[in-house]
């Protein structure tokens, strides 16, 4: 009985000692933070502001964008932060020397945040909804500050989760933005091919959405080359090539970047000296700005005067003159440097409002007259206006050709059709839209021929 009492006393003493030691540790931890959390955060944000305003020329940002609808790669931005006022002037490779001034703030929201809190044409371009992207393209204008020092700042987009790096500029922001603007306009390589480890490889660059894809190739039963396995990464342009958002891995090698030599249009990589990919630029490649103007459009036995008006910069033209009741939209293919006419819901003149008839939408449907009049409702199908290089650039002549989106279907014509959007409809097709006419007096554009600039 006495022994039990002694053990109990010893155990109690140890427990009390443990409590005492725990309290001592907690007291030491409390003393370590000699300021309140809000004060520590304000100091952190003050240090960030000092860093933002320190570089002579400002900062460059590798601005990556994307959301559930797609990945749109990276853009080079330049930013100059005001020292006395919380203002920022923003440049972009897409706007060149044109800049936009707005305000920013450093605040807290589940962590330190850099927010561009007043509208800026560049910073809000990809994060603002529009008629083409109802949720925007996943661009951010509020960023969590992940890490910083005087050599780099690591940001994370609050909406997209994309990581964006910032680095001090080594030249004036205007010079950097202008140089990158010129580089992006001159960077026209849309495809490449070569050999690697004895294997045929090929790929393409989605110049608009900044995606780099490389594939191992094989000869398909129909004799054409097909991709066996493909690898894709978003990229951003650099002064001497492209840099990937994350390493691009294929054939056991991880690539952070590709160097590009404009003189011989080749891609190489520091990660693999054996890699050499020959880039290709279409001979008939033309810039977006080239296509605006008046044309004579010919088809079958008919002809009409049309006008192409820039609609979405670098992406689409509005074509007027086909009808008094509707306009058509021509796409610009940045990879090919061509304009295209494809399947579409036709819109009322000068608006985005779709033409309707008898509870159906009126659409322009790809039509294969040569193959017995086959029709196919597919947004990829259509025709390219291929520049006849010998015609020159003063009054260029374009020949209409199938865009080869699907091997088994070759578009040579278009027809106005009714599209039934009801999910309970027996068929999406509602028959030919004979109530709507092109200026030639028919609902059909059979056998497209040429388009010549006036």
PADRENVEX-873879 format. One record per residue (C-alpha): x, y, z; residue in three letters; residue number from 1. Coordinates in nm, 3 decimals. Example, Ala and Ser with C-alpha at 12.3 -4.5 7.8 and 13.67 -1.06 7.14 Angstrom:
BEGIN
- 1.230;-0.450;0.780;ALA;1
- 1.367;-0.106;0.714;SER;2
//
This chain:
BEGIN
- 0.000;0.000;0.000;UNK;1
- 0.285;0.234;0.087;UNK;2
- 0.466;0.143;-0.237;UNK;3
- 0.155;0.226;-0.445;UNK;4
- 0.129;0.565;-0.281;UNK;5
- 0.492;0.645;-0.361;UNK;6
- 0.443;0.546;-0.730;UNK;7
- 0.133;0.761;-0.753;UNK;8
- 0.320;1.058;-0.609;UNK;9
- 0.608;1.008;-0.857;UNK;10
- 0.368;0.979;-1.158;UNK;11
- 0.186;1.291;-1.049;UNK;12
- 0.514;1.478;-1.016;UNK;13
- 0.618;1.374;-1.371;UNK;14
- 0.281;1.480;-1.513;UNK;15
- 0.302;1.817;-1.341;UNK;16
- 0.655;1.860;-1.466;UNK;17
- 0.533;1.787;-1.820;UNK;18
- 0.260;2.047;-1.788;UNK;19
- 0.513;2.295;-1.656;UNK;20
- 0.749;2.225;-1.945;UNK;21
- 0.466;2.258;-2.198;UNK;22
- 0.364;2.592;-2.053;UNK;23
- 0.724;2.705;-2.063;UNK;24
- 0.751;2.615;-2.434;UNK;25
- 0.430;2.793;-2.515;UNK;26
- 0.551;3.100;-2.329;UNK;27
- 0.873;3.100;-2.531;UNK;28
- 0.676;3.067;-2.859;UNK;29
- 0.451;3.356;-2.758;UNK;30
- 0.752;3.572;-2.689;UNK;31
- 0.899;3.490;-3.032;UNK;32
- 0.612;3.670;-3.213;UNK;33
- 0.642;4.013;-3.061;UNK;34
- 0.385;4.168;-3.300;UNK;35
- 0.024;4.093;-3.388;UNK;36
- -0.058;3.891;-3.706;UNK;37
- -0.211;4.197;-3.875;UNK;38
- 0.103;4.398;-3.804;UNK;39
- 0.322;4.122;-3.945;UNK;40
- 0.109;4.108;-4.261;UNK;41
- 0.127;4.485;-4.306;UNK;42
- 0.503;4.469;-4.277;UNK;43
- 0.510;4.185;-4.534;UNK;44
- 0.298;4.388;-4.779;UNK;45
- 0.513;4.695;-4.714;UNK;46
- 0.823;4.495;-4.802;UNK;47
- 0.655;4.371;-5.123;UNK;48
- 0.566;4.726;-5.222;UNK;49
- 0.924;4.835;-5.169;UNK;50
- 1.038;4.551;-5.395;UNK;51
- 0.776;4.635;-5.664;UNK;52
- 0.885;4.997;-5.685;UNK;53
- 1.261;4.935;-5.660;UNK;54
- 1.374;4.832;-6.015;UNK;55
- 1.462;5.123;-6.241;UNK;56
- 1.266;4.989;-6.539;UNK;57
- 0.993;4.795;-6.361;UNK;58
- 0.910;4.426;-6.394;UNK;59
- 0.832;4.177;-6.668;UNK;60
- 0.565;3.916;-6.602;UNK;61
- 0.530;3.572;-6.757;UNK;62
- 0.150;3.585;-6.759;UNK;63
- -0.012;3.243;-6.814;UNK;64
- -0.387;3.211;-6.863;UNK;65
- -0.643;2.932;-6.888;UNK;66
- -0.955;2.781;-6.738;UNK;67
- -1.178;2.474;-6.773;UNK;68
- -1.260;2.574;-7.132;UNK;69
- -0.899;2.562;-7.245;UNK;70
- -0.538;2.662;-7.196;UNK;71
- -0.423;2.977;-7.371;UNK;72
- -0.053;2.983;-7.295;UNK;73
- 0.160;3.276;-7.184;UNK;74
- 0.197;3.645;-7.270;UNK;75
- 0.482;3.879;-7.186;UNK;76
- 0.377;4.182;-6.983;UNK;77
- 0.580;4.475;-6.854;UNK;78
- 0.478;4.674;-6.545;UNK;79
- 0.603;4.995;-6.393;UNK;80
- 0.475;5.056;-6.039;UNK;81
- 0.439;5.412;-5.908;UNK;82
- 0.660;5.502;-5.614;UNK;83
- 0.439;5.769;-5.456;UNK;84
- 0.093;5.664;-5.578;UNK;85
- -0.041;5.308;-5.602;UNK;86
- -0.056;5.327;-5.979;UNK;87
- 0.078;5.085;-6.239;UNK;88
- 0.144;5.125;-6.610;UNK;89
- 0.108;4.796;-6.800;UNK;90
- 0.250;4.701;-7.141;UNK;91
- 0.194;4.381;-7.335;UNK;92
- 0.358;4.205;-7.629;UNK;93
- 0.012;4.212;-7.792;UNK;94
- -0.014;4.592;-7.779;UNK;95
- 0.351;4.689;-7.834;UNK;96
- 0.423;5.051;-7.740;UNK;97
- 0.064;5.116;-7.628;UNK;98
- 0.027;5.101;-7.250;UNK;99
- -0.257;5.139;-7.000;UNK;100
- -0.242;5.299;-6.658;UNK;101
- -0.456;5.192;-6.364;UNK;102
- -0.423;5.130;-5.991;UNK;103
- -0.322;4.833;-5.782;UNK;104
- -0.338;4.740;-5.416;UNK;105
- -0.163;4.504;-5.178;UNK;106
- -0.417;4.340;-4.951;UNK;107
- -0.501;4.016;-4.771;UNK;108
- -0.744;3.740;-4.865;UNK;109
- -0.638;3.401;-4.729;UNK;110
- -0.286;3.536;-4.773;UNK;111
- -0.102;3.835;-4.921;UNK;112
- -0.255;3.950;-5.253;UNK;113
- -0.146;4.175;-5.540;UNK;114
- -0.469;4.303;-5.700;UNK;115
- -0.516;4.519;-6.008;UNK;116
- -0.838;4.659;-5.868;UNK;117
- -0.931;4.917;-6.131;UNK;118
- -0.997;4.829;-6.492;UNK;119
- -0.689;4.790;-6.709;UNK;120
- -0.728;4.704;-7.078;UNK;121
- -0.444;4.452;-7.059;UNK;122
- -0.482;4.298;-6.715;UNK;123
- -0.859;4.248;-6.753;UNK;124
- -0.860;4.139;-7.117;UNK;125
- -0.849;3.765;-7.054;UNK;126
- -1.045;3.759;-6.730;UNK;127
- -1.349;3.951;-6.851;UNK;128
- -1.645;3.774;-7.011;UNK;129
- -1.736;3.860;-7.371;UNK;130
- -1.962;3.730;-7.646;UNK;131
- -1.705;3.468;-7.749;UNK;132
- -1.596;3.357;-7.400;UNK;133
- -1.875;3.393;-7.147;UNK;134
- -1.635;3.335;-6.855;UNK;135
- -1.336;3.500;-7.016;UNK;136
- -1.023;3.300;-7.092;UNK;137
- -0.916;3.241;-6.735;UNK;138
- -0.696;3.547;-6.700;UNK;139
- -0.626;3.680;-6.352;UNK;140
- -0.604;4.029;-6.209;UNK;141
- -0.575;3.917;-5.847;UNK;142
- -0.272;3.712;-5.745;UNK;143
- -0.160;3.542;-5.425;UNK;144
- 0.199;3.638;-5.348;UNK;145
- 0.375;3.305;-5.303;UNK;146
- 0.734;3.427;-5.263;UNK;147
- 0.946;3.732;-5.335;UNK;148
- 1.291;3.881;-5.326;UNK;149
- 1.467;4.148;-5.529;UNK;150
- 1.535;3.901;-5.813;UNK;151
- 1.190;3.747;-5.867;UNK;152
- 0.831;3.741;-5.746;UNK;153
- 0.620;3.425;-5.761;UNK;154
- 0.246;3.479;-5.804;UNK;155
- -0.051;3.243;-5.823;UNK;156
- -0.372;3.348;-6.000;UNK;157
- -0.661;3.342;-5.756;UNK;158
- -0.912;3.224;-6.018;UNK;159
- -0.703;3.010;-6.252;UNK;160
- -0.439;2.880;-6.014;UNK;161
- -0.178;2.954;-6.281;UNK;162
- 0.172;3.035;-6.158;UNK;163
- 0.311;3.359;-6.299;UNK;164
- 0.671;3.472;-6.251;UNK;165
- 0.794;3.832;-6.238;UNK;166
- 1.153;3.946;-6.297;UNK;167
- 1.316;4.292;-6.292;UNK;168
- 1.339;4.445;-6.639;UNK;169
- 1.686;4.512;-6.776;UNK;170
- 1.558;4.762;-7.032;UNK;171
- 1.279;5.025;-7.039;UNK;172
- 0.931;4.870;-7.033;UNK;173
- 0.844;5.043;-7.362;UNK;174
- 1.149;4.892;-7.534;UNK;175
- 1.079;4.544;-7.397;UNK;176
- 0.712;4.549;-7.499;UNK;177
- 0.794;4.679;-7.847;UNK;178
- 1.067;4.421;-7.898;UNK;179
- 0.839;4.134;-7.789;UNK;180
- 0.556;4.272;-8.003;UNK;181
- 0.777;4.261;-8.312;UNK;182
- 0.907;3.916;-8.219;UNK;183
- 0.555;3.775;-8.177;UNK;184
- 0.449;3.911;-8.517;UNK;185
- 0.757;3.766;-8.686;UNK;186
- 0.721;3.428;-8.517;UNK;187
- 0.520;3.248;-8.786;UNK;188
- 0.646;2.890;-8.752;UNK;189
- 0.335;2.677;-8.725;UNK;190
- 0.476;2.325;-8.772;UNK;191
- 0.804;2.133;-8.759;UNK;192
- 0.950;1.791;-8.828;UNK;193
- 1.269;1.596;-8.767;UNK;194
- 1.419;1.279;-8.624;UNK;195
- 1.497;1.196;-8.264;UNK;196
- 1.656;0.870;-8.149;UNK;197
- 1.588;0.730;-8.494;UNK;198
- 1.217;0.806;-8.473;UNK;199
- 1.019;1.040;-8.697;UNK;200
- 0.876;1.329;-8.498;UNK;201
- 0.659;1.618;-8.604;UNK;202
- 0.447;1.878;-8.437;UNK;203
- 0.277;2.210;-8.450;UNK;204
- 0.249;2.535;-8.263;UNK;205
- -0.092;2.680;-8.193;UNK;206
- 0.023;3.038;-8.234;UNK;207
- -0.298;3.191;-8.102;UNK;208
- -0.336;2.979;-7.790;UNK;209
- 0.038;2.926;-7.740;UNK;210
- 0.044;2.544;-7.732;UNK;211
- 0.350;2.342;-7.839;UNK;212
- 0.272;1.985;-7.950;UNK;213
- 0.524;1.721;-8.056;UNK;214
- 0.432;1.372;-8.178;UNK;215
- 0.591;1.046;-8.272;UNK;216
- 0.475;0.972;-8.627;UNK;217
- 0.391;0.658;-8.823;UNK;218
- 0.258;0.584;-9.172;UNK;219
- -0.116;0.512;-9.161;UNK;220
- -0.282;0.250;-9.389;UNK;221
- -0.391;0.527;-9.629;UNK;222
- -0.028;0.633;-9.674;UNK;223
- -0.050;0.954;-9.471;UNK;224
- 0.152;1.031;-9.161;UNK;225
- -0.040;1.009;-8.835;UNK;226
- 0.054;1.081;-8.476;UNK;227
- 0.128;0.773;-8.265;UNK;228
- 0.172;0.958;-7.938;UNK;229
- 0.156;1.331;-7.870;UNK;230
- 0.279;1.562;-7.595;UNK;231
- 0.161;1.920;-7.543;UNK;232
- 0.265;2.208;-7.319;UNK;233
- 0.160;2.577;-7.305;UNK;234
- 0.449;2.808;-7.388;UNK;235
- 0.553;3.170;-7.375;UNK;236
- 0.781;3.346;-7.621;UNK;237
- 1.130;3.442;-7.507;UNK;238
- 1.393;3.648;-7.680;UNK;239
- 1.544;3.336;-7.836;UNK;240
- 1.266;3.078;-7.853;UNK;241
- 0.989;2.936;-7.634;UNK;242
- 0.969;2.851;-7.264;UNK;243
- 0.721;2.591;-7.135;UNK;244
- 0.481;2.639;-6.845;UNK;245
- 0.589;2.300;-6.712;UNK;246
- 0.859;2.069;-6.850;UNK;247
- 0.761;1.900;-7.176;UNK;248
- 0.854;1.535;-7.143;UNK;249
- 0.891;1.289;-7.429;UNK;250
- 1.121;0.996;-7.507;UNK;251
- 1.257;1.011;-7.153;UNK;252
- 1.387;1.369;-7.171;UNK;253
- 1.242;1.670;-6.993;UNK;254
- 1.252;2.001;-7.185;UNK;255
- 1.212;2.338;-7.014;UNK;256
- 1.256;2.541;-7.331;UNK;257
- 1.333;2.530;-7.701;UNK;258
- 1.576;2.765;-7.871;UNK;259
- 1.469;2.895;-8.211;UNK;260
- 1.698;3.023;-8.488;UNK;261
- 1.507;3.250;-8.726;UNK;262
- 1.779;3.226;-8.993;UNK;263
- 1.720;2.856;-9.063;UNK;264
- 1.390;2.813;-8.873;UNK;265
- 1.519;2.535;-8.647;UNK;266
- 1.438;2.441;-8.289;UNK;267
- 1.712;2.308;-8.062;UNK;268
- 1.732;2.249;-7.688;UNK;269
- 1.998;2.282;-7.417;UNK;270
- 1.850;1.967;-7.258;UNK;271
- 1.929;1.749;-7.561;UNK;272
- 2.202;1.843;-7.811;UNK;273
- 2.075;1.571;-8.048;UNK;274
- 1.742;1.747;-8.093;UNK;275
- 1.701;1.951;-8.412;UNK;276
- 1.356;2.023;-8.547;UNK;277
- 1.305;2.203;-8.877;UNK;278
- 1.033;2.463;-8.856;UNK;279
- 0.802;2.531;-9.148;UNK;280
- 0.634;2.854;-9.253;UNK;281
- 0.365;2.830;-9.526;UNK;282
- 0.472;3.017;-9.840;UNK;283
- 0.125;3.170;-9.869;UNK;284
- 0.111;3.286;-9.505;UNK;285
- -0.045;3.633;-9.470;UNK;286
- -0.105;3.846;-9.157;UNK;287
- -0.452;3.919;-9.021;UNK;288
- -0.443;4.286;-9.121;UNK;289
- -0.391;4.195;-9.486;UNK;290
- -0.746;4.073;-9.551;UNK;291
- -0.961;4.379;-9.475;UNK;292
- -1.119;4.534;-9.783;UNK;293
- -1.350;4.482;-10.081;UNK;294
- -1.357;4.165;-10.293;UNK;295
- -1.528;4.003;-10.589;UNK;296
- -1.650;3.665;-10.468;UNK;297
- -1.723;3.400;-10.736;UNK;298
- -1.899;3.065;-10.718;UNK;299
- -2.061;2.834;-10.974;UNK;300
- -2.208;3.068;-11.234;UNK;301
- -2.248;3.361;-10.996;UNK;302
- -2.053;3.647;-10.841;UNK;303
- -2.110;3.915;-10.578;UNK;304
- -1.925;4.205;-10.420;UNK;305
- -1.841;4.158;-10.052;UNK;306
- -1.650;4.351;-9.787;UNK;307
- -1.441;4.207;-9.504;UNK;308
- -1.445;4.418;-9.187;UNK;309
- -1.226;4.331;-8.885;UNK;310
- -1.448;4.183;-8.612;UNK;311
- -1.236;4.024;-8.336;UNK;312
- -0.876;4.140;-8.371;UNK;313
- -0.656;3.861;-8.501;UNK;314
- -0.944;3.610;-8.509;UNK;315
- -1.245;3.697;-8.726;UNK;316
- -1.382;3.922;-9.000;UNK;317
- -1.743;4.018;-9.061;UNK;318
- -1.833;3.962;-9.426;UNK;319
- -2.097;4.198;-9.560;UNK;320
- -2.263;4.180;-9.900;UNK;321
- -2.379;3.819;-9.910;UNK;322
- -2.733;3.917;-9.814;UNK;323
- -2.939;4.207;-9.679;UNK;324
- -3.079;3.972;-9.414;UNK;325
- -2.759;3.844;-9.255;UNK;326
- -2.381;3.870;-9.234;UNK;327
- -2.128;3.587;-9.244;UNK;328
- -1.820;3.552;-9.025;UNK;329
- -1.482;3.457;-9.172;UNK;330
- -1.226;3.303;-8.936;UNK;331
- -0.857;3.389;-8.951;UNK;332
- -0.629;3.087;-8.912;UNK;333
- -0.308;3.217;-8.758;UNK;334
- -0.124;2.890;-8.820;UNK;335
- -0.196;2.888;-9.193;UNK;336
- -0.209;3.264;-9.235;UNK;337
- -0.541;3.228;-9.418;UNK;338
- -0.906;3.322;-9.381;UNK;339
- -1.168;3.050;-9.367;UNK;340
- -1.541;3.015;-9.426;UNK;341
- -1.683;2.742;-9.198;UNK;342
- -2.003;2.607;-9.053;UNK;343
- -2.178;2.879;-8.851;UNK;344
- -2.509;3.009;-8.723;UNK;345
- -2.563;3.317;-8.937;UNK;346
- -2.617;3.647;-8.757;UNK;347
- -2.826;3.954;-8.825;UNK;348
- -2.643;4.248;-8.989;UNK;349
- -2.398;4.424;-8.756;UNK;350
- -2.498;4.216;-8.451;UNK;351
- -2.421;3.883;-8.285;UNK;352
- -2.792;3.794;-8.279;UNK;353
- -2.860;3.465;-8.457;UNK;354
- -3.115;3.464;-8.739;UNK;355
- -3.418;3.249;-8.648;UNK;356
- -3.701;3.104;-8.852;UNK;357
- -3.988;2.881;-8.739;UNK;358
- -3.817;2.815;-8.401;UNK;359
- -3.497;2.711;-8.576;UNK;360
- -3.160;2.879;-8.624;UNK;361
- -3.040;2.953;-8.975;UNK;362
- -2.695;2.805;-9.033;UNK;363
- -2.436;2.794;-9.309;UNK;364
- -2.378;2.425;-9.368;UNK;365
- -2.073;2.269;-9.540;UNK;366
- -2.183;2.090;-9.856;UNK;367
- -2.000;1.841;-10.077;UNK;368
- -2.163;1.872;-10.418;UNK;369
- -1.901;1.659;-10.592;UNK;370
- -1.984;1.365;-10.364;UNK;371
- -2.354;1.353;-10.439;UNK;372
- -2.451;1.653;-10.227;UNK;373
- -2.340;1.529;-9.884;UNK;374
- -2.400;1.759;-9.588;UNK;375
- -2.223;1.764;-9.254;UNK;376
- -2.295;1.981;-8.952;UNK;377
- -1.948;2.015;-8.803;UNK;378
- -1.790;2.337;-8.678;UNK;379
- -1.444;2.234;-8.803;UNK;380
- -1.548;2.186;-9.165;UNK;381
- -1.520;2.457;-9.426;UNK;382
- -1.296;2.609;-9.690;UNK;383
- -0.972;2.809;-9.695;UNK;384
- -0.911;3.109;-9.917;UNK;385
- -0.567;3.010;-10.053;UNK;386
- -0.356;3.296;-10.184;UNK;387
- -0.242;3.250;-10.543;UNK;388
- 0.108;3.385;-10.484;UNK;389
- 0.167;3.473;-10.851;UNK;390
- -0.120;3.726;-10.830;UNK;391
- 0.091;3.949;-10.602;UNK;392
- -0.025;4.149;-10.304;UNK;393
- -0.165;4.460;-10.471;UNK;394
- -0.480;4.286;-10.596;UNK;395
- -0.437;3.932;-10.464;UNK;396
- -0.643;3.642;-10.593;UNK;397
- -0.757;3.365;-10.357;UNK;398
- -0.878;3.020;-10.458;UNK;399
- -1.131;2.845;-10.236;UNK;400
- -1.011;2.500;-10.121;UNK;401
- -1.141;2.241;-9.873;UNK;402
- -0.972;2.296;-9.535;UNK;403
- -0.905;1.920;-9.497;UNK;404
- -1.047;1.909;-9.145;UNK;405
- -1.184;1.560;-9.210;UNK;406
- -1.037;1.326;-9.472;UNK;407
- -1.369;1.163;-9.559;UNK;408
- -1.548;1.491;-9.635;UNK;409
- -1.436;1.762;-9.880;UNK;410
- -1.632;2.088;-9.868;UNK;411
- -1.675;2.257;-10.206;UNK;412
- -2.000;2.447;-10.143;UNK;413
- -2.231;2.585;-9.874;UNK;414
- -2.605;2.579;-9.821;UNK;415
- -2.837;2.763;-9.584;UNK;416
- -3.009;2.513;-9.355;UNK;417
- -3.232;2.519;-9.051;UNK;418
- -3.085;2.393;-8.725;UNK;419
- -3.330;2.282;-8.455;UNK;420
- -3.176;2.353;-8.110;UNK;421
- -3.448;2.168;-7.917;UNK;422
- -3.309;1.868;-7.725;UNK;423
- -3.636;1.681;-7.793;UNK;424
- -3.621;1.725;-8.170;UNK;425
- -3.603;1.408;-8.379;UNK;426
- -3.322;1.565;-8.581;UNK;427
- -3.102;1.872;-8.559;UNK;428
- -3.162;1.930;-8.928;UNK;429
- -3.478;2.124;-9.010;UNK;430
- -3.442;2.131;-9.388;UNK;431
- -3.311;2.388;-9.633;UNK;432
- -3.366;2.751;-9.531;UNK;433
- -3.529;2.850;-9.861;UNK;434
- -3.682;3.161;-9.706;UNK;435
- -3.333;3.314;-9.692;UNK;436
- -3.138;3.404;-10.004;UNK;437
- -2.792;3.511;-10.100;UNK;438
- -2.783;3.810;-10.330;UNK;439
- -2.759;3.571;-10.621;UNK;440
- -3.121;3.475;-10.552;UNK;441
- -3.057;3.129;-10.407;UNK;442
- -3.009;2.971;-10.065;UNK;443
- -2.708;2.786;-10.200;UNK;444
- -2.346;2.879;-10.274;UNK;445
- -2.249;2.594;-10.505;UNK;446
- -1.890;2.531;-10.612;UNK;447
- -1.696;2.820;-10.459;UNK;448
- -1.427;2.947;-10.694;UNK;449
- -1.227;3.259;-10.612;UNK;450
- -1.212;3.581;-10.416;UNK;451
- -1.020;3.874;-10.566;UNK;452
- -0.938;4.196;-10.390;UNK;453
- -1.058;4.509;-10.568;UNK;454
//
